[in-house]
Amino acid sequence: MEIKKPDYYNDLDKIYLKTWDLLENGLANRNAPFHIPVFISGNQNIFDGRIVVLRGIDQKTKKIWFHSDIRSNKVKILKTTR
């Protein structure tokens, strides 16, 4: 039995477009998985992954915006990994 693969499977250009589609859906739909993605940052061998809330995207400039509590540990870590 052959498993049908998505049309973007093994095609980097289509994967790129699919990723932006998922981000757009996450921005528009609070129940979509990409609405609360995991953001991972790191410095050398120390990495930290946190859940954030997606608040904006710009495919043209390849930027995404997310909200987080300024008091959270992830904000401290981001400030040290610039």
Helices and strands as residue ranges (DSSP letters): H 12-28, G 33-35, E 38-43, E 46-51, E 53-58, E 63-67, H 73-80
